[in-house]
């Protein structure tokens, strides 16, 4: 997936929505000259180092473990942009989502992967998602599809907005103690539209961190 070892960031943040699902289409046309919300969001200096693990190299793009259990499948059905910074930011947006569900699987908000790929409000949002699963004593199982992605760079080159849809109609909560899978009736609530502001990490070569997360629930544009 990616190239460089790096120290892992720790950070604090502000708020977001509950139980991560998402979706968004390329129909949301925005001018390249529009200001990106959160474009001036800074990143915090990393304070921890990732601990080594037995994960294969492809699961450790930045020296942190992003491996997930076999029954937790995050699919990123999108094309990379030609711009190398936007492509790197898109890769790390996917890694941010993997880090959230790794935290769900490992039952912790302090996993090294989350610290690597999140800062500011993005870290707060991620912790909110994980904590909701911990409080319900749930993990997740099934396939969560991310698609119809678009990218937009801030004029200063330090932020990239990644917008996309998520279909969670085949992604379920699972009780940790019993293994029971909680399936509801498929509906528009399975579709969301996300915008993640990825901020360039100032000292990490090519690293981008989720600094803000915006979610439109029940997104008809994603069906």
N, C-alpha and C positions, 0 to 999 in steps of 0.2 A: 504494500500500500504506500508506504512513505519512507523517508530516507534517513532521518537524522536522530541520534540520541539527544535527549535534552533533559534538563532538570524539570521537575514537576511543579506546577504552580498551586498555591493555596490561596483562597480568596473568600470574601464575604459579599453579600449582595442584597437586592430588593426583590420584588414579588412576581407571581405569575399564576397560571391556571392550574387545575387539578387533573390528574391522570392523563399522561402524555399521549395524545393522538393528533393527527394533523393532516391537512391537505390543502392544495392550492393549485390553480392552473395558470398556464401562460396567458390566459385571457386578461389578467390583471396587468395591463400595459401601463408602465410608468416611464416618464421621461428620464433619460440619462442625466439630465441636469437637475432633477429633483433632489432635494437634500435627503439623505438617509437618516432616519431616526437613530440616535445613538452613535452617529458616526465619529463623534469626538470622545467616545467612551475609552478610557484608558485601561490598561491591564496592570495587574499587580505582580510583583517580583516573586518568582518561585522560591519556596522555602524548604521543600522536601525533595528527596530523590526517590525515583521509582525503585521498588524492590524487585529483584530478579524473580522470574517464574519460569515454568516449563512450557509456556505457550509457544507455538510455532512462530517463526519470524514474521509471517504475514499478519499475525494477530498483535504484533508489537511495533507499529509504525514509528513511534517516537520513543521507544524504549519502555513503554508501559503496556501492560497486558489488557487487551480489549476482547479477549475470547469470551464467548457466550455459550451456554449449554445448547446442545443440538436441537432442542425443541423450541428455542427462542430465536426466530428467524427474522432478521431485519433486512428487507430487500430495498436497494436503492436503484430504482428503475429510471435513471436519468442520464443525460449526456453531459460530459464535461465541457465547459466553455473553452474557447481557444486561449483566452487570456490566462497566463500562468498563475497570476495571483488569485484570480477568481476560481480557477481549477483547484488550487491548493486550499482556498477557503471552503470550497464545496466538500473536498475530501475531509476536512477537519470538522465541518458541520455534521457529516455522517459519523465521524469518530465521537463527537459530542453525544449524539444519540445512542451510540453503542455504549459509551461510558455510563449513561444514565441507566440503561438496562443491565449493565454489568453490576452497578450498585444495587439494583433491585435483586438480582440473582445472589449477590454476596451479602445482602442484608446490611448495607452500610452506605453512609453518605460521605465517607472519607477515603474512598478508593483512589489510588494514584491516577487512574485514567481520568476521573472526573476533574481532579485538580489540574491535570494537563490541558484539558480542552475547554474549561469554563472559567469565567471571571465575572465579577460584578453581578448584575442581575441574572446573567446566564447561569451562574453558580447557584444563586438563590432558587431560581426556577427548577433546576435539576434536583436540588435537595428536597424541594416541595414534592416533586413527583415520586421520589424514592420514599420519603417519609410517609406519604399516603399509602403506599404499598406495605410498608412496615407496620403501620398502625392497623391496617386491615388483615395483616398476616397473610398477604398474598404475594405470589410471584407472578410471572407472565409466561404464556406459552402460545405457540402458533406463529403466524406470519403477519408482519406489519410492513405494508408497502408504502414507499415514498416515491413520488413521481411528479411530473410536470414542473420541474424545477426551473427557476430563472435566477439570474444573478445581476447585481448592480453594484458598481464600485463608487465609493465616495471620491470626491475630487482630490482629497489629500492622499489617496492611495492607501490609507491605513485601515479602512473598513470596507467590508463587502456584505451586502444584503443577500441572503440566500432565501428565496421564497419557494414553497413547494406544498404539494398535497400529501396527505397521509390517509390511507385506507386501513382501518383497524377492524374491519368486519370479520377477519379470520384470526384476530389476535385477542386472547382471552386472559382474564385473571385466573389464577390457580391457587387454591388453598395450600399453604405450605405444609400444614400438619397432615391433611388427609389426601392431598393430591387431586382433590375434586376440581374439575374445570368448570368455571362459571360462564355459561353461554347465554347471552340474551337474544332477543329478536333483532335481526338485522334492521337498521334504520339509518336515517341521515346523521344520527349522533355518532356513527362510526367514521364520519368524514370530517376532517379539519384542514384548515389552511394555515400554514406557518410562515412567519418571517423571522429569521435568525440573523442578528447582526454579528458578523464575525470580525473581531479586531485583531490586527496584526500584533503578535507578541514581539516586544521591542528587541529582545536579545536572542530569541530562538529562530534559527534559520528556517524560514518558510512556515513557521507555526502560526496558526490562527486560532483564537479562542472565542467561544460564544459569549458575548457580553450583554446581549438583550434578546428576549424572546417574546414574540407577539403571536397570539393564537386566535383564529376565528373558528369557533365551534359550529357544528351543523352546517358545514360549508357546501352549499348546493353546487358550487362551481366545480367541486371535486368528484361528483358522482358520474 
